[in-house]
Amino acid sequence: MSADSTQDPGNRGKTGTKGPRHRATGRRRKPRSRRGKGLLVTAWTAAGILVLGGTGFGYLYFKLNGNIKSVDINQVLGAERPENVDNGSQDILVLGSDTRAGSNKKLGGGTDDGSARSDTAMIVHVYEGHKKASVVSIPRDTLVERPECTDAKGRTYPAAKKAMFNSAYSTGGAACAVKTVESMTGIRMDHYVEVDFAGFKKLIDELGGVEVTTTKDIDDPDSHLELKAGTHTLSGDKALGLVRTRHGVGDGSDLGRIQLQQAFIKALVSQVKDLGVLTDPKKLYDLAETVTRTVTTDSDLASVTRLTSFASGLKGISPSNMNMVTMPVRYDPADGNRVLVDETKSQQVWKALREDRPIPKSATKDTAAGEADGVVTSS
């Protein structure tokens, strides 16, 4: 599954360290619908991590540093990866995890079976100059060819055909998710960021909520969300309900939910950029504490200093300069709850990102899409 490379993986996480990547054969994928907890949304807006820059006191620094969980993706994947591209761009895989453990159990609405799935997945491509970004959402129920994977504990899992995309994470953890994405795209992920339910909810609350405008009424008992058309400041609970809802708007598909998640991300990024969080020491610390406790990163980002530097490199990207698309897919004729990768169009997307170019509109035209576009906008 992955493209081969003999380049030193230690250079992977550094800004601007990438070299031409090998193209990998596309795989089939398709989304069904479960709760697409748009937790990963939070990870992208880890612009919130910028607050870490203000906590430069020794004790607080080491306390926050100790909160961060990480996975050594480089060590697990070794050399079998696409090559780094030295063109100033960066690619980040952002996942929202639906683990039912701990405080996530009541939010997830399921039992703690010891497993977790990546219910939300996005590839964030930051262009050279770090002023623009493209975000490609990967439908969780896309059927893909999952490569053989080794997890962080050294256990190996066989390759599988027609596996749901989110099974990569539940099977082999973060490293398997990264390997699957790299195999599909031929793009080396510079970084990995993961956020869970509880962290997403708490972060939204500590930001004081997020203001959005809904153009239609939303009523979804499954996600406990009821909103009249109009402008709302969403609490953590309501925000989680919004990024999880399927039945409240559109066609009830996972593709429609992705559109809601993308609209919410833009609203969240816009608000984070406008908030005066850096002027209130207590808010600053609380936010930094939440962010560092909620995210799991690759080992290259696993310190307050590195997270701060990473987030600082993203702060120049405004919502208007974020192009958000869904990976080109088509419905699986054998199962309406699954989608397959549109190989031709998806390769247009991956080629554009490998070459640090904008994604052509032709790549996403006439592909399967949900019907929730325009239901949520930034206020």
Secondary structure as UniProt FT lines:
FT   HELIX           9..11
FT   TURN            12..13
FT   TURN            15..16
FT   TURN            38..39
FT   HELIX           40..44
FT   HELIX           46..54
FT   HELIX           58..67
FT   STRAND          69..71
FT   HELIX           73..77
FT   TURN            78..79
FT   STRAND          90..97
FT   HELIX           102..104
FT   HELIX           105..108
FT   STRAND          118..126
FT   TURN            128..129
FT   STRAND          133..137
FT   TURN            140..141
FT   STRAND          142..146
FT   STRAND          149..150
FT   TURN            152..153
FT   STRAND          156..157
FT   STRAND          160..164
FT   TURN            165..166
FT   HELIX           167..185
FT   STRAND          191..196
FT   HELIX           197..206
FT   TURN            207..208
FT   STRAND          210..214
FT   STRAND          218..220
FT   HELIX           221..223
FT   STRAND          225..227
FT   STRAND          230..234
FT   HELIX           236..244
FT   TURN            247..248
FT   TURN            250..251
FT   HELIX           254..274
FT   HELIX           277..279
FT   HELIX           281..294
FT   STRAND          295..298
FT   HELIX           299..301
FT   HELIX           304..312
FT   TURN            313..316
FT   HELIX           319..321
FT   STRAND          322..326
FT   STRAND          329..332
FT   TURN            333..334
FT   STRAND          335..341
FT   HELIX           343..354
FT   TURN            355..356
FT   HELIX           361..363
FT   TURN            364..366
FT   TURN            373..374
FT   STRAND          376..378
//
